[in-house]
Structures are given as structure tokens and as C-alpha cells.
Amino acid sequence: MPENSDDKTRKYLDLGHSEAENHARTQQKLYEEHVARTSSVTRIISEFFKTNLIGFGYHYFRSRFGRRHPYQFYPVEGDSGVYQLNSSVPSRKTITIGLLSDWGTDTTESDGMGHLMARHAPDYTLHLGDIYFVGSPKEVAENFTAPHASWYYGASGSLALAGNHEMYSSGSAYFQQLLPAMYIKEGEVKKSQRAGFFCLENEHWRIIGLDTAYTSVGRPFLEVISPPDCHLRKEQLDWLRDVVRLNDPSDRRGLVFLSHHPYISAFRDDYFKPGSQLCDVLDKAARPVIWFWGHDHRLVGYHMGQNKSELQAYGRCIGHGGMPVETKMPSDPDEVNKMSFYDRRIRTQMGRHSVGYNGLVLLELDGPTLKARYRDQEDTLVLEEEWGLNKANGQLEWKVTHAHSELTIFSEKAEPQ
């Protein structure tokens, strides 16, 4: 019997973050697909051991104890990883960028978000990481590269960051299958993405994708002594300093960082190390930045603030692209006080789970103004906010121009509900 859409989505409820669990779920999915194609009881039993047990053992131990895919970085073969932003419509002055994170679930919900992105047809489409369950070749194909895959490729470019789930399989499929399918268009030439980070820029803004995933998964035993901190590798820091020239004091363009892992989180671990490293490159971060990330499966905005570094950031969590969306509040009032807004609307009930709305973000760059429009899976405008850039000093002026009536908005003194 074919699996219905709700059953497929339920597999992602209560999904943990251990490599063992995610490899087991990948193998279980392969086994169930095989059973759907097989009628022989004997073959089903033999395939259970071959696909589930042997397959799990092979892939899990290979990823846990084997070598990671070699790290790829810029510059490489004349490609600096820095690209000029261009509208796909020459007569249009504005540039649009679509963001999705934690999208790669191959469910009805993720397909719907892919089709919604296509409906809005932004110039660029960017995925901020996590292809479930372990970013295997088959999972990359189902979500991005197969003829039936629902990822929308922007006319000017489509790029992808890695998440921790891609690294659960050593990053091999991400580097070998996904990045070659991603591209940036320069004139009439499409250049494949060559590394897990990038910079898109124009005269007012720089959109910088950061790789926090490669260092997000530790090694057995060592991770207990030294937990992964998602730090930016030296090659990436050298690129930020020497190629992007992020330390140039005369460059006052607005900075928008993208990553998979959160600089600030009210719900689980946040990762301050990348922010601290960016501060060092930015000469202690004398100006605020905008930062979009995923990892937490919800839509949450944070008051402009800092973590354990001096980097002041308008933090936005957009990990609601394809996973079942969480709506619970944190129990700690100090965590609540970090939040500026939180989409707690309930779309449906799945057992004991209240599941929220999936969504995407559309950025619009219009000269010194950057607008962010958050749309849910029904194409409802949940929030619109904008930042105005003062290029004389790099400062940002922020305001909300639209908020859904059911969106939870917090003051600085918010209390848990």
C-alpha cells in the first residue's frame, strides 16, 4: 500500500540528532521502499537483513570512523567564490533571493514549498542546509537533482550550504552530487558551485554564505572531550580576510550572513564560535549585521543582540522549510527575552504534536534597502521587515512593515506563555 503524505511526514517527528538514529532511519526508508516493490516473503526477510542491518552497519561505521570528504575551498581554478548580484530580468532594478532551510525531506510539505518558490521565481535560490536523513546520494537526488525533484533553481543562480545531516554521511554526496548541480550565472555562463561557502554582492550589500557544517560533527570518543563548535575552518577565514576583504574599514556595505547553525537560539545549543571568529575578521564588529540560519525547526526572530562575542546581529531562524514545524515556548524567561517574534500558529495535529506552518523567505534588494518577506505554505505573508543601510557608517535602520495578526510579537520584557 502506498505511503500517504501524513505517514511520510510523521517519520520526521521527534527526530534526534545522533548519527546512529539518522542512519537507521535512512536504511529503514530503503527497506520500506523495497517491500513496496516485493511480494516474496523470503526476499523481504533477506532484504531486511541486507538493507537494514548490513546496510546500517556499513554506512554508519564508515561515516563515524572513516575519512570525511576533503574540504573544498576558494579560490580554485580562477574562481574566487565572490559573485556580482544580477537580476534575471534586465529591466528590473531590484534583485530577489529565496531562502529555504531544513527543506530536504522529500515530503508533500517540502514539495509544496519548492513549488511556492517557483511561483515567486526569485533571481537566486539558496538552501541553508539539512537534507534528511543523512544527505545520502539518493536523498540528494530525491530533493534536488532527479527529474521529479521539486527544488527550484533560480535563473541567476542556485547555491547550497551544508547542514549537520549532510555531514552524517561524511559530506560525500553534498560535495560530489549536490554542489556540481548548484551554479551561479555570470553572463551566459553557468559556473558550478565549488565550495560550501560563497559571497553574493552589489554596491550596497554583501550576502555571505558560511560553512558551519563541516565542523559540526565530531569523532567518536573525542566529541565527549571536545564537542563540535561549528567553527569556521582556517581556509574559510583566510578567504573572508584575503578574498572577500571583510576587514576593509572603508567598505561599509550592509552584511547579511547565512549559515545552517544558529548564532543565537532560545531552544537548544547556539554556536558562538563563528560569531567570535567573524569579530576577529571584522575588527571587533563595529557595526551590526543581519544573520539568517536554520537548524531549529521553527520561524523565530531575535532582538538585535550578541552571543558570547561582540558581534551584534539581527538573528533570524528559518528552519521551517520542510520539517514538521515546532511551536513550543522555551521554559526559561531569559531565553524568551531574546525573541522578537515567533510564528506559533498551529497548522495541524499529528498525535500529541502541534505542527506549525512551513515557510520560506524572500529577500528583495533595492538600492540601500533590504526587505525580507516571510511567506508560509499557503502563500500567506506572515511578516515583512526591512533594513535601510547608511553607507557612510554601515549602520542599519530596521522596521516591521507588516505582521500577521496571529504572529507572536515580543517586547524586551516578554514573559513565557
KOLKOLKE-470860 format. One record per residue (C-alpha): residue number from 1; chain; x, y, z. Coordinates in Angstrom, 1 decimal. Layout:
BEGIN
i|ch|px|py|pz
NUM|A|X|Y|Z
...
This chain:
BEGIN
i|ch|px|py|pz
1|A|0.0|0.0|0.0
2|A|1.5|3.4|-1.0
3|A|2.6|5.6|1.9
4|A|0.3|8.6|2.4
5|A|1.7|12.1|2.9
6|A|0.9|12.3|6.6
7|A|2.7|9.0|7.2
8|A|5.8|10.3|5.4
9|A|5.8|13.5|7.5
10|A|5.3|11.6|10.8
11|A|8.7|9.9|10.2
12|A|10.3|13.2|11.0
13|A|8.6|13.8|14.3
14|A|10.8|13.5|17.3
15|A|13.9|13.1|15.0
16|A|17.0|13.1|17.2
17|A|20.4|14.4|16.2
18|A|22.6|11.3|16.6
19|A|24.2|9.9|13.5
20|A|23.1|6.4|14.5
21|A|19.4|7.3|14.6
22|A|19.6|9.1|11.3
23|A|21.4|6.3|9.5
24|A|18.9|3.8|10.9
25|A|16.0|5.9|9.6
26|A|17.7|6.1|6.1
27|A|18.1|2.3|6.0
28|A|14.5|1.8|7.2
29|A|13.3|4.0|4.4
30|A|15.2|2.0|1.8
31|A|13.8|-1.2|3.3
32|A|10.2|0.0|3.2
33|A|10.6|1.1|-0.4
34|A|11.9|-2.3|-1.3
35|A|9.0|-4.1|0.5
36|A|6.6|-1.9|-1.5
37|A|8.1|-3.4|-4.7
38|A|8.4|-7.0|-3.5
39|A|5.8|-9.7|-2.9
40|A|8.1|-12.7|-1.9
41|A|8.2|-13.2|1.9
42|A|11.6|-14.9|1.6
43|A|13.0|-12.0|-0.3
44|A|11.5|-9.5|2.2
45|A|13.2|-11.2|5.1
46|A|16.6|-11.5|3.3
47|A|16.4|-7.8|2.3
48|A|15.6|-6.8|5.8
49|A|19.0|-8.1|7.0
50|A|20.8|-6.9|3.9
51|A|19.3|-3.4|3.7
52|A|18.5|-2.7|7.4
53|A|21.2|-4.4|9.4
54|A|24.2|-4.8|7.0
55|A|23.4|-1.5|5.3
56|A|23.1|0.3|8.6
57|A|26.3|-1.1|9.9
58|A|28.3|-0.4|6.8
59|A|27.2|3.2|6.3
60|A|27.2|4.1|10.0
61|A|30.6|2.9|10.8
62|A|32.0|4.2|7.5
63|A|30.8|7.7|8.3
64|A|31.7|7.6|12.0
65|A|35.2|6.2|11.7
66|A|36.1|6.8|8.0
67|A|37.5|9.9|6.4
68|A|35.4|13.0|5.7
69|A|35.2|14.2|2.2
70|A|38.2|16.5|1.5
71|A|37.4|20.1|2.3
72|A|36.8|22.3|-0.7
73|A|37.5|26.0|-0.6
74|A|38.1|29.1|-2.7
75|A|40.0|30.4|-4.6
76|A|40.1|27.5|-7.0
77|A|40.9|27.4|-10.8
78|A|40.2|31.1|-11.2
79|A|37.0|31.1|-9.2
80|A|37.1|33.3|-6.2
81|A|33.7|32.4|-4.8
82|A|32.7|36.1|-4.9
83|A|29.9|36.9|-7.4
84|A|28.2|40.0|-8.6
85|A|24.4|40.1|-8.0
86|A|22.4|40.3|-11.1
87|A|18.7|40.5|-11.8
88|A|17.4|37.8|-14.2
89|A|15.2|40.5|-15.8
90|A|17.5|43.2|-17.2
91|A|14.8|45.9|-17.0
92|A|14.2|45.3|-13.2
93|A|16.4|47.2|-10.7
94|A|15.5|45.0|-7.7
95|A|17.2|41.7|-7.0
96|A|15.3|38.8|-5.3
97|A|16.8|36.0|-3.3
98|A|14.7|33.0|-2.0
99|A|15.9|31.3|1.2
100|A|14.9|27.8|2.4
101|A|16.4|25.8|5.3
102|A|15.9|22.3|6.6
103|A|13.9|21.7|3.5
104|A|15.3|18.4|2.1
105|A|12.6|16.0|3.5
106|A|11.0|14.9|0.2
107|A|7.5|15.2|1.7
108|A|4.3|16.8|0.5
109|A|5.2|19.9|2.6
110|A|8.7|20.3|1.1
111|A|7.4|19.7|-2.4
112|A|4.8|22.4|-1.8
113|A|7.5|24.8|-0.6
114|A|9.5|24.1|-3.7
115|A|6.5|24.9|-5.9
116|A|5.8|28.0|-3.9
117|A|9.4|29.2|-4.5
118|A|8.9|28.6|-8.2
119|A|5.7|30.6|-8.2
120|A|7.6|33.6|-6.8
121|A|10.6|32.9|-9.1
122|A|13.4|34.8|-7.3
123|A|16.6|35.5|-9.2
124|A|18.6|33.3|-6.7
125|A|17.6|30.4|-4.6
126|A|19.7|29.3|-1.6
127|A|19.3|26.3|0.7
128|A|20.8|26.7|4.2
129|A|21.3|23.1|4.8
130|A|20.0|19.7|6.1
131|A|19.0|17.0|3.6
132|A|17.4|14.2|5.6
133|A|18.2|11.8|7.0
134|A|21.9|11.8|6.3
135|A|22.3|13.6|2.9
136|A|22.9|10.3|1.1
137|A|23.2|10.3|-2.8
138|A|19.6|9.0|-3.0
139|A|18.3|11.8|-0.7
140|A|20.2|14.4|-2.6
141|A|18.6|13.1|-5.8
142|A|15.1|12.9|-4.4
143|A|15.2|16.5|-3.3
144|A|17.4|18.3|-5.8
145|A|18.7|16.6|-8.9
146|A|16.3|13.9|-10.1
147|A|13.8|14.9|-12.8
148|A|10.9|14.8|-10.3
149|A|12.7|16.8|-7.6
150|A|11.0|20.0|-6.5
151|A|13.9|22.3|-5.8
152|A|13.6|25.5|-7.8
153|A|16.7|26.7|-9.5
154|A|16.9|30.5|-9.7
155|A|17.6|32.0|-13.1
156|A|20.6|33.9|-11.9
157|A|21.9|31.2|-9.5
158|A|21.2|28.5|-7.0
159|A|23.6|27.7|-4.2
160|A|23.6|25.4|-1.2
161|A|25.1|25.4|2.3
162|A|25.6|22.1|4.1
163|A|23.9|21.2|7.4
164|A|24.9|18.7|10.0
165|A|22.8|16.0|8.4
166|A|24.8|16.2|5.2
167|A|27.9|15.6|7.3
168|A|26.4|12.5|8.9
169|A|27.5|10.7|5.7
170|A|30.9|12.5|5.6
171|A|29.7|15.1|3.2
172|A|30.4|13.0|0.2
173|A|27.0|13.4|-1.6
174|A|26.9|17.1|-0.8
175|A|30.3|17.7|-2.4
176|A|30.1|15.2|-5.2
177|A|26.4|15.3|-6.2
178|A|24.8|18.5|-4.9
179|A|27.5|21.2|-5.4
180|A|28.0|20.3|-9.1
181|A|24.3|20.7|-9.7
182|A|24.3|24.2|-8.0
183|A|25.5|27.1|-10.0
184|A|26.0|30.8|-10.4
185|A|25.3|32.5|-13.7
186|A|27.8|35.1|-15.0
187|A|26.7|36.5|-18.3
188|A|25.7|33.4|-20.3
189|A|28.0|31.1|-18.4
190|A|26.8|28.8|-15.5
191|A|29.6|28.1|-13.1
192|A|29.1|25.2|-10.7
193|A|29.4|25.8|-7.0
194|A|32.9|24.6|-5.9
195|A|32.8|25.1|-2.1
196|A|30.4|25.2|0.8
197|A|30.6|29.0|1.2
198|A|30.2|32.0|-1.1
199|A|29.6|35.8|-1.4
200|A|27.0|37.5|-3.5
201|A|27.4|41.3|-3.7
202|A|26.5|44.6|-5.2
203|A|27.3|48.2|-4.4
204|A|25.1|48.2|-1.3
205|A|25.0|44.7|0.1
206|A|27.1|41.5|0.6
207|A|25.3|38.2|1.1
208|A|27.8|35.8|2.6
209|A|27.1|32.1|3.0
210|A|29.1|30.5|5.8
211|A|30.1|26.8|6.2
212|A|29.4|25.9|9.8
213|A|28.6|22.2|9.0
214|A|32.0|20.7|8.2
215|A|33.0|21.1|11.9
216|A|29.5|20.3|13.3
217|A|30.0|16.6|13.7
218|A|32.7|15.1|16.0
219|A|34.5|11.9|16.1
220|A|33.6|9.0|18.5
221|A|35.0|9.5|22.0
222|A|36.8|12.8|21.1
223|A|33.5|14.6|20.8
224|A|32.9|14.0|24.5
225|A|36.1|15.7|25.4
226|A|35.8|18.4|22.8
227|A|32.2|18.9|21.5
228|A|31.8|20.2|17.9
229|A|31.6|24.0|17.9
230|A|30.8|24.7|14.2
231|A|33.9|26.9|13.9
232|A|34.9|28.3|10.5
233|A|37.9|26.5|9.2
234|A|41.2|28.4|8.5
235|A|40.7|28.1|4.7
236|A|37.3|29.9|5.1
237|A|38.7|32.5|7.4
238|A|41.6|33.2|5.0
239|A|39.0|33.6|2.2
240|A|36.9|36.1|4.3
241|A|40.0|38.1|5.1
242|A|42.1|37.9|1.9
243|A|39.5|37.5|-0.9
244|A|36.2|39.0|0.4
245|A|38.3|41.5|2.4
246|A|35.8|41.6|5.2
247|A|38.4|43.5|7.2
248|A|38.5|46.5|4.9
249|A|37.4|49.5|7.1
250|A|36.4|51.6|4.1
251|A|33.9|49.0|2.9
252|A|30.6|49.9|4.6
253|A|28.2|47.8|2.6
254|A|25.5|46.0|4.5
255|A|26.4|42.5|5.7
256|A|24.0|39.6|5.5
257|A|25.4|36.3|6.8
258|A|23.8|32.9|6.1
259|A|24.6|29.7|7.9
260|A|23.0|26.4|8.9
261|A|23.7|26.6|12.6
262|A|22.4|29.4|14.9
263|A|24.5|32.2|16.4
264|A|21.6|32.7|18.9
265|A|19.0|30.1|20.0
266|A|16.3|30.2|22.7
267|A|15.6|26.5|22.2
268|A|18.8|24.5|22.1
269|A|22.5|24.9|21.6
270|A|23.7|28.0|20.0
271|A|27.1|28.4|18.4
272|A|29.0|31.5|19.3
273|A|32.4|30.4|17.8
274|A|31.7|31.5|14.2
275|A|30.5|34.9|15.5
276|A|33.6|35.3|17.6
277|A|35.8|34.4|14.5
278|A|33.9|36.9|12.4
279|A|34.5|39.6|15.0
280|A|38.2|39.0|14.7
281|A|38.0|39.4|10.9
282|A|35.7|42.4|11.2
283|A|38.0|44.2|13.7
284|A|35.6|43.6|16.6
285|A|32.4|44.2|14.6
286|A|31.8|47.9|14.9
287|A|28.5|47.6|13.0
288|A|25.5|45.3|13.2
289|A|24.8|42.6|10.7
290|A|21.8|40.6|9.6
291|A|22.1|36.8|10.0
292|A|19.7|34.0|8.7
293|A|20.1|30.4|9.9
294|A|18.2|27.2|10.2
295|A|18.7|24.1|12.4
296|A|15.9|24.9|14.8
297|A|12.7|23.8|13.0
298|A|10.7|27.0|13.5
299|A|10.3|30.6|12.4
300|A|11.8|32.9|15.1
301|A|13.3|36.3|15.1
302|A|15.7|37.6|17.8
303|A|16.2|41.1|19.1
304|A|19.4|42.6|17.8
305|A|22.0|41.3|20.2
306|A|25.1|39.3|20.7
307|A|26.1|35.9|21.9
308|A|29.4|35.4|23.7
309|A|31.2|37.5|21.1
310|A|30.9|41.2|20.3
311|A|29.1|40.6|17.1
312|A|25.7|42.5|17.1
313|A|23.2|40.6|14.9
314|A|19.6|40.7|13.8
315|A|19.2|36.9|14.1
316|A|16.5|35.1|12.1
317|A|15.9|31.4|12.4
318|A|14.2|30.0|9.2
319|A|14.5|26.2|9.8
320|A|10.8|25.7|8.9
321|A|11.3|24.8|5.2
322|A|10.4|21.1|5.2
323|A|10.5|19.5|8.6
324|A|7.4|19.4|10.9
325|A|7.4|22.9|12.4
326|A|7.7|23.2|16.2
327|A|5.7|25.8|18.1
328|A|6.5|25.2|21.8
329|A|7.8|28.0|24.0
330|A|11.1|27.8|25.9
331|A|10.6|27.4|29.7
332|A|13.4|29.8|30.7
333|A|12.2|33.5|30.7
334|A|15.8|34.6|29.8
335|A|15.5|32.6|26.6
336|A|12.1|34.1|25.9
337|A|13.5|37.6|26.3
338|A|15.9|37.0|23.4
339|A|13.0|36.7|20.9
340|A|11.5|39.5|18.8
341|A|8.8|37.4|17.0
342|A|7.8|33.7|16.8
343|A|5.3|32.0|14.5
344|A|3.4|29.8|16.9
345|A|0.3|29.2|14.7
346|A|-0.8|25.6|14.6
347|A|-1.5|24.1|11.2
348|A|-2.4|20.6|12.2
349|A|-2.2|18.0|15.0
350|A|-0.2|14.8|14.5
351|A|-0.8|12.7|17.6
352|A|0.5|14.7|20.5
353|A|2.3|17.1|18.3
354|A|1.0|20.5|17.3
355|A|2.6|21.2|14.0
356|A|3.1|24.7|12.6
357|A|3.4|26.2|9.1
358|A|6.3|25.6|6.8
359|A|7.6|28.6|5.0
360|A|10.3|30.4|3.1
361|A|11.9|33.9|3.0
362|A|12.1|36.2|0.0
363|A|14.7|38.9|0.2
364|A|14.4|42.0|-2.0
365|A|17.4|44.2|-2.6
366|A|16.5|47.7|-3.8
367|A|19.5|50.0|-3.6
368|A|20.3|50.6|0.2
369|A|17.0|48.9|1.2
370|A|16.7|45.2|2.0
371|A|13.2|43.7|2.6
372|A|12.6|40.3|4.0
373|A|9.2|38.7|3.3
374|A|8.3|35.6|5.2
375|A|5.6|33.5|3.5
376|A|4.0|30.3|4.7
377|A|3.0|27.2|2.7
378|A|-0.4|28.8|1.9
379|A|1.4|31.8|0.5
380|A|0.3|34.0|3.4
381|A|2.5|36.9|4.2
382|A|3.5|36.2|7.8
383|A|5.9|39.1|8.3
384|A|7.6|41.8|6.2
385|A|10.6|43.7|7.7
386|A|13.1|46.0|6.1
387|A|16.6|47.4|6.8
388|A|17.8|50.7|5.5
389|A|21.6|51.0|5.1
390|A|23.6|54.1|5.8
391|A|26.7|53.6|3.7
392|A|28.5|56.4|5.4
393|A|28.9|54.3|8.6
394|A|27.5|50.9|7.8
395|A|24.7|51.3|10.3
396|A|21.2|49.7|9.8
397|A|17.8|51.1|10.4
398|A|15.2|48.4|11.0
399|A|11.4|48.4|10.9
400|A|8.5|46.0|10.5
401|A|6.1|46.9|7.7
402|A|3.6|44.0|8.1
403|A|2.9|41.4|10.7
404|A|0.2|38.7|10.6
405|A|-2.4|39.2|13.3
406|A|-1.6|35.8|14.8
407|A|2.2|36.2|14.8
408|A|3.5|36.3|18.4
409|A|5.4|39.6|18.9
410|A|7.6|40.0|22.0
411|A|8.7|43.1|23.8
412|A|12.1|43.3|25.5
413|A|10.3|42.2|28.7
414|A|8.4|39.2|27.3
415|A|7.2|36.5|29.7
416|A|6.8|32.9|28.7
417|A|3.3|31.8|27.7
